[in-house]
Amino acid sequence: YLYCRSGGRSRKAAKILAEMGFKEIYDLKGGYMAWEKQ
């Protein structure tokens, strides 16, 4: 699971992990700020 404040860094990290061959990557879209607003 990946998350950051606004989602930008975790999105970049998820892309790198996918390029490295990782298959199960869960990124909290919009970061925890978006999650908190839900």
C-alpha positions in Angstrom: 0.0 0.0 0.0 1.3 3.4 -0.9 0.0 6.8 0.1 1.3 10.3 0.7 -0.3 13.7 1.4 -1.6 14.6 -2.0 -1.0 11.4 -4.1 1.7 12.6 -6.4 4.7 10.9 -4.7 2.9 7.7 -4.2 1.8 7.6 -7.8 5.4 8.0 -8.9 6.5 5.3 -6.5 3.8 3.0 -7.8 5.0 3.5 -11.4 8.6 2.7 -10.4 7.5 -0.5 -8.5 5.4 -1.6 -11.5 8.4 -1.1 -13.8 10.5 -3.2 -11.4 8.0 -6.0 -11.8 5.8 -5.7 -8.8 2.2 -6.8 -9.5 0.1 -6.0 -6.5 0.4 -2.3 -5.9 -2.2 -0.3 -4.1 -2.0 3.5 -4.3 -4.4 5.7 -2.4 -5.5 8.1 -5.2 -5.5 11.7 -4.2 -3.5 10.9 -1.1 -4.7 11.0 2.5 -6.1 14.5 2.0 -8.7 13.2 -0.5 -9.4 10.2 1.7 -10.0 12.4 4.7 -12.6 14.5 2.8 -14.7 11.4 2.0 
